[in-house]
Amino acid sequence: HIGPPTFNLRKKPTPPIIVLMEIRNLILEIAKGWKSFHSVGKDDRDHPIHSFVVREFPTSLKQAAENSTEMMFEGSVGQGNLTAAPWVACFHTSLTTSAQDEYYVVYLFSVDMELLVLELGFGITQFQSRFGRSQKSKAKLRAASLTMQQLANKHREHCFTPELNDRVHLGAADLRASGVSRLHEGYEQGAIFHVSYTLADLPAEDRLVADLNQFLRLYRELAEDPTVPGVGDIAWADAKAPAQLSLFPVTDFEPRDQPNAKRGLHPSQANHNRRSKIADKIGREAEEHVVKYERKKLTQLKKPELASKVVWHRDASGNRTPGWDITSYNEQGHKIFIEVKGSVDKTIGSINLTRNEWQKAQAEQVLERYRIYLVTEALSNPKIEILRNPAQWVDDGKLEIVISDYQLNLRSLS
């Protein structure tokens, strides 16, 4: 053979084309099959309805959504037990990644599967954490929704078309939940703005997609507006910390059990990208609890001279960030260095530490005397859990510390 060599060029296999169902068809399929799926009493992950709700509906919404980079879509048939009716939500990830927290856009089926509600609404967990599962909790949730309506109206005027504004409801949603599902009763009261569709007369696909994108546009503007308060700011705005701390429970730290499934951020961890007023309030109250506890502890140890030397660095002039919040003393009279992390919830699953805080926690001269005080229910029924020498816990492989974000310094290094 004379001439250039020949090559057998094999074409790369063409990736399969994934054909997604239209949103309208998915809604109708879920409505048609839900009662049969629900009657089994437990989640069958191989059932088509599970796939429609948990995978296909969220995927189709993400494809239909405009500017969805910062958005996360999630569908649920219930955690553990099946919910009375399914939902599919969209979370702005700078605000929340969990239906237990903040506010978000969500499709909610009524419990009789005859209606579908597209809602910008609140998560109900923080209201239940403060007020319990009571009528008062629902009333506070409704009041918070009305407050948010007033704050959001200036955005709604240009995010919604006049046609959609004519169809938007400002009252509580109707999910046919009365006496059937307390969870869905909460979703009804948490509606800030919503539109309702009759499944027997569901609009065409283009109308559904247009409505979705207008709700997402409004949601995006609210989530990115630093002047708009979060749910915690509203739910806990009038909370007062208890004055009596004589029976303040204090325990040593115990590692948490691993969760059964990967979930979104715990409510106490949300809003880490923007500091809210309520977060500052919780932080201050938690630190104040610890200061009072440390002074009382030292007084009871008959060391009043040390109690008077406890330093709360938030209020100390010229020294706000030594790498911990409070300098106190242990039973032997040696200094201890206390970083305080507070939450309104009953548990804290993880915490954020600054670079300075973690460097000081690892520093040889403070290593064994560095403490993290975890203050739960800081605005209602405070409790302290003490984590001593956190760096040692990490070195021993009992706890893990991970980098959650990076800061890019834009100043020239030359």
C-alpha positions in Angstrom: 0.0 0.0 0.0 1.5 3.3 -1.1 0.3 6.6 0.4 -0.6 7.9 3.8 -1.8 5.5 6.4 -5.5 5.2 6.9 -7.2 5.3 10.3 -10.5 3.8 11.4 -12.1 6.7 13.1 -14.9 5.7 15.4 -17.6 8.2 16.2 -18.2 8.8 19.9 -21.6 7.5 20.9 -24.3 10.1 20.8 -25.5 10.8 24.4 -29.2 9.8 24.8 -31.7 12.6 24.5 -33.7 13.0 27.7 -37.2 14.0 26.8 -38.9 15.7 29.7 -42.7 15.8 30.1 -44.4 19.1 30.0 -45.2 20.6 33.4 -48.9 20.4 32.7 -48.8 16.7 31.9 -46.7 16.0 35.0 -49.2 17.8 37.2 -52.1 15.8 35.7 -50.3 12.5 36.0 -49.5 13.2 39.7 -53.1 14.2 40.4 -54.4 11.1 38.7 -52.1 8.6 40.4 -51.6 10.1 43.9 -54.6 8.5 45.7 -53.5 5.0 44.6 -49.9 5.8 45.5 -50.9 7.3 48.9 -53.2 4.3 49.8 -50.1 2.0 50.1 -49.2 4.1 53.2 -45.4 4.3 52.6 -43.1 5.7 50.0 -42.5 3.3 47.1 -39.5 4.7 45.4 -40.1 2.5 42.3 -43.6 3.9 41.8 -44.0 6.3 38.9 -45.6 8.9 41.2 -42.5 9.0 43.3 -40.4 9.7 40.2 -42.8 12.3 38.9 -42.8 14.3 42.2 -39.2 13.8 43.3 -37.3 13.8 40.0 -39.2 14.7 36.9 -41.3 17.6 38.0 -38.3 19.5 39.6 -36.2 18.8 36.5 -38.9 20.1 34.2 -39.3 23.2 36.3 -35.6 23.9 36.3 -35.6 23.6 32.5 -38.5 26.0 32.2 -37.2 28.5 34.7 -35.4 31.6 33.5 -32.0 32.5 35.1 -32.1 29.4 37.3 -28.4 29.4 38.3 -29.1 30.3 41.9 -32.2 28.2 42.1 -32.6 24.7 43.5 -35.7 22.6 42.8 -37.0 19.9 45.1 -40.1 17.7 45.3 -41.4 15.7 48.2 -44.0 13.0 48.9 -43.2 13.3 52.7 -40.3 12.5 55.0 -40.9 9.2 56.7 -44.7 9.0 56.4 -46.4 10.1 53.2 -47.6 13.7 53.3 -51.3 14.4 52.7 -50.5 15.9 49.3 -47.2 16.4 47.4 -45.3 19.6 46.8 -42.5 20.8 44.5 -40.5 23.9 45.6 -37.9 26.2 44.3 -35.3 27.6 46.7 -33.0 30.6 46.1 -29.8 29.1 47.5 -28.5 32.4 49.0 -31.6 32.4 51.2 -32.4 28.7 51.9 -32.2 25.2 50.6 -34.9 23.7 52.8 -38.7 23.8 52.9 -38.4 24.0 56.7 -36.9 27.5 56.5 -37.4 31.0 55.1 -39.8 31.6 52.1 -39.8 30.1 48.7 -41.9 29.4 45.5 -43.8 26.2 45.7 -46.5 24.2 43.9 -48.9 22.7 46.5 -51.6 20.2 45.6 -54.7 20.4 47.7 -55.3 17.3 49.9 -58.3 16.3 47.8 -56.1 16.6 44.6 -58.6 18.9 42.9 -56.6 22.1 43.1 -53.0 23.2 42.5 -51.6 26.3 44.2 -48.6 28.2 43.0 -47.4 30.1 46.0 -44.7 32.4 47.3 -44.9 31.4 50.9 -43.2 31.0 54.3 -41.8 27.8 55.7 -43.6 27.1 58.9 -40.9 25.5 61.1 -39.7 28.7 62.8 -43.2 29.7 63.7 -43.8 26.3 65.2 -40.5 26.4 67.1 -41.6 29.6 68.8 -45.4 29.2 69.1 -45.9 25.5 68.9 -48.4 23.7 66.7 -51.3 25.9 67.8 -53.8 28.4 66.6 -51.5 31.2 67.8 -48.8 29.8 65.5 -51.1 29.9 62.5 -52.2 33.4 63.4 -48.6 34.6 63.7 -47.8 33.0 60.4 -50.7 34.7 58.7 -49.7 38.1 60.2 -46.1 37.5 59.0 -47.4 36.8 55.4 -49.4 40.0 55.4 -46.3 41.9 56.6 -44.2 40.4 53.8 -46.9 41.3 51.3 -46.5 45.0 52.2 -42.8 44.8 51.8 -43.0 42.9 48.5 -45.6 45.1 46.8 -43.1 47.4 45.2 -41.4 44.4 43.6 -44.7 42.8 42.6 -45.8 45.8 40.6 -43.1 45.3 38.0 -42.4 41.5 38.4 -46.0 40.5 37.6 -47.9 41.5 34.5 -51.3 43.2 35.0 -53.0 40.0 33.9 -51.3 38.0 36.6 -51.9 40.7 39.2 -55.6 40.3 38.5 -55.4 36.6 39.3 -53.1 36.7 42.3 -54.8 36.1 45.7 -53.6 38.0 48.8 -55.4 35.9 51.4 -54.7 32.5 52.8 -54.5 29.7 50.2 -57.1 27.0 50.0 -55.6 23.5 50.1 -58.8 21.8 51.6 -56.7 21.0 54.6 -59.0 21.8 57.5 -59.2 18.8 59.8 -57.1 16.7 57.4 -53.5 18.0 57.5 -52.0 20.4 60.1 -48.9 20.8 57.8 -51.0 21.9 54.9 -53.1 24.2 57.2 -49.7 25.9 57.9 -49.0 26.2 54.1 -52.4 27.8 53.7 -51.6 30.5 56.3 -48.0 31.0 55.0 -49.1 32.2 51.6 -47.7 35.6 50.7 -49.0 35.7 47.1 -50.6 32.8 45.3 -52.6 31.7 42.3 -54.9 28.7 42.3 -55.6 26.3 39.4 -58.5 23.9 39.1 -57.0 20.6 37.9 -60.1 19.7 35.9 -59.5 22.9 33.9 -55.7 23.3 34.1 -54.3 26.1 31.9 -52.1 25.5 28.9 -48.3 24.9 29.2 -47.3 28.4 28.1 -49.6 30.0 30.8 -48.1 27.8 33.5 -44.6 28.5 32.5 -45.3 32.3 32.3 -46.8 32.3 35.8 -43.9 30.3 37.2 -41.3 32.7 35.8 -43.1 35.7 37.1 -43.2 34.2 40.6 -39.5 33.3 40.4 -38.7 36.8 39.2 -40.4 38.2 42.3 -38.8 35.7 44.5 -35.3 36.4 43.1 -35.7 40.2 43.7 -36.8 39.7 47.3 -34.1 37.1 48.1 -31.4 39.5 46.7 -32.8 42.6 48.4 -30.8 43.1 51.6 -33.6 45.3 53.1 -36.2 42.6 53.0 -36.2 40.7 56.3 -36.1 36.9 56.6 -38.6 34.7 58.3 -36.5 34.7 61.5 -36.6 38.5 61.7 -40.4 38.5 61.6 -41.1 35.4 63.7 -38.8 36.4 66.5 -39.0 40.2 66.2 -40.9 40.7 69.5 -39.1 37.9 71.4 -37.6 38.7 74.8 -34.9 36.6 76.4 -35.9 35.2 79.8 -34.6 37.2 82.7 -34.4 34.3 85.2 -31.3 32.1 84.7 -31.1 30.4 88.1 -31.9 27.0 86.7 -29.9 27.4 83.5 -29.0 23.9 82.1 -25.4 23.4 81.2 -24.0 20.2 79.8 -20.9 18.9 78.1 -20.9 18.5 74.3 -22.0 15.2 72.8 -21.5 14.5 69.0 -24.8 14.5 67.0 -26.1 11.4 65.4 -25.6 11.2 61.6 -28.8 12.2 59.7 -30.6 9.4 57.9 -30.6 11.3 54.6 -28.9 14.3 53.2 -31.0 17.4 53.9 -30.8 21.1 53.4 -29.4 23.5 55.9 -30.8 23.4 59.4 -32.8 26.5 60.0 -30.2 27.9 62.4 -27.7 27.8 59.6 -29.6 29.5 56.9 -29.0 33.1 55.8 -25.3 32.7 56.2 -24.7 34.9 53.2 -26.5 37.9 54.7 -26.5 38.9 58.3 -30.0 39.5 59.5 -31.2 41.7 62.4 -32.5 38.6 64.2 -29.2 36.8 63.8 -27.5 39.7 65.6 -30.1 39.7 68.3 -29.7 35.9 68.8 -26.0 36.3 68.9 -26.1 39.1 71.5 -28.6 37.3 73.7 -26.6 34.0 73.5 -23.4 35.8 74.5 -25.2 37.6 77.4 -26.5 34.3 78.7 -22.9 33.0 78.7 -21.5 36.1 80.5 -24.1 35.8 83.2 -23.5 32.1 83.6 -19.7 32.5 83.8 -20.0 35.3 86.4 -22.4 33.3 88.5 -20.2 30.2 88.2 -17.2 32.0 89.5 -19.2 33.6 92.3 -20.5 30.2 93.4 -16.8 29.0 93.4 -16.1 31.8 95.8 -13.9 33.6 93.3 -15.8 37.0 93.1 -12.6 38.8 92.1 -12.5 36.6 88.9 -16.2 37.1 88.2 -15.6 40.8 88.0 -12.8 40.2 85.5 -14.9 38.3 82.9 -14.6 40.2 79.6 -17.4 40.4 77.0 -15.5 41.5 74.0 -18.6 42.7 72.2 -18.8 45.5 74.7 -15.1 45.9 75.4 -13.6 48.9 73.7 -11.1 48.4 71.0 -11.0 44.6 71.1 -14.0 43.1 69.3 -12.3 40.2 67.4 -9.6 38.4 69.4 -10.9 35.1 68.0 -13.5 34.5 70.7 -16.4 36.3 72.3 -15.7 36.1 76.1 -12.7 35.7 78.3 -13.4 34.0 81.6 -11.8 31.7 84.1 -12.0 28.0 85.0 -12.2 26.4 88.4 -8.4 26.6 88.8 -8.4 30.3 88.1 -6.9 29.9 84.6 -8.2 32.0 81.7 -10.5 30.3 79.2 -11.5 31.6 75.8 -15.1 31.2 74.8 -16.7 31.4 71.4 -20.5 31.6 71.5 -22.8 30.2 68.9 -26.5 30.7 69.4 -29.8 29.5 67.8 -33.5 29.8 68.5 -33.8 26.1 67.7 -33.6 23.1 70.1 -30.5 21.7 68.4 -27.5 23.0 66.5 -26.3 20.7 63.8 -23.3 22.6 62.6 -21.7 26.0 63.1 -19.7 28.5 61.0 -16.3 29.7 62.3 -14.3 32.5 60.9 -10.7 32.0 59.9 -9.6 34.0 62.9 -11.7 31.9 65.3 -10.4 28.6 64.0 -6.8 29.7 64.0 -7.1 30.8 67.6 -8.8 27.5 68.5 -5.7 25.7 67.1 -3.1 28.0 68.7 -0.9 26.2 71.1 -1.1 28.8 73.8 -5.0 28.6 74.0 -5.6 25.2 72.5 -6.7 23.4 75.7 -8.5 26.4 77.1 -10.6 27.3 74.0 -14.3 26.6 74.4 -17.3 26.8 72.1 -20.5 27.3 74.0 -23.6 26.3 72.0 -26.7 28.1 73.2 -29.9 26.7 72.0 -33.4 28.2 72.3 -31.6 31.5 73.0 -34.7 33.6 73.0 -37.1 31.3 74.8 -35.6 28.6 77.0 -31.8 28.8 76.8 -29.5 25.9 77.4 -25.7 25.7 77.1 -23.6 22.9 75.7 -19.9 23.2 76.1 -17.4 21.9 73.5 -13.9 22.0 75.0 -10.8 22.1 72.8 -12.6 21.7 69.5 -9.3 21.4 67.6 -8.6 18.2 69.5 -11.9 16.7 68.5 -11.0 17.3 64.9 -7.5 15.9 65.3 -8.9 12.8 66.9 -11.3 12.3 63.9 -14.4 12.7 66.1 -15.6 15.9 64.4 -15.0 17.2 60.9 -14.3 20.8 59.8 -14.8 21.7 56.1 -14.2 24.9 54.1 -17.7 26.3 53.3 -16.6 29.2 51.1 -13.6 31.2 49.8 -12.9 34.9 49.7 -11.1 36.2 46.6 -9.0 39.2 47.6 -9.1 41.6 44.6 -6.2 43.8 45.8 -2.9 43.4 43.9 -0.2 41.2 45.5 2.6 43.0 43.6 
